Amino acid sequence: MYAVFKFPKSAKEIDELYRDDTISRQTIIKRDGASLGLDDSLYVVVEGSEDALKRARELAGKFELRGSDAENIYAKIKDAEDAASFGMGAIFG
């Protein structure tokens, strides 16, 4: 399970996600939109338990992407992670 959020760079809610005890125990992936070929926003994916996603939505729900928008961003982030992992494997073989 995951949730995708799109934040302006000045958003304080990102820090709240990292500080929250429940959410911080999950996988949190933060990427600059420019690195994904997108806009100047910050994208955050929280992967984890239903309780953690519920809490993330309480703290930052107004920034959550849904539907195909969330799926597309999630796929871009996962593709970038896979490419990075592949590159590290080629280096350290």
PyMOL commands that set and color helices and strands:
alter all, ss='L'
color gray80, all
select helices_A, chain A and resi 13-19+21-24+33-36+50-63+67-92
alter helices_A, ss='H'
color red, helices_A
select strands_A, chain A and resi 2-7+27-32+42-47+64-65
alter strands_A, ss='S'
color yellow, strands_A
deselect
rebuild
show_as cartoon
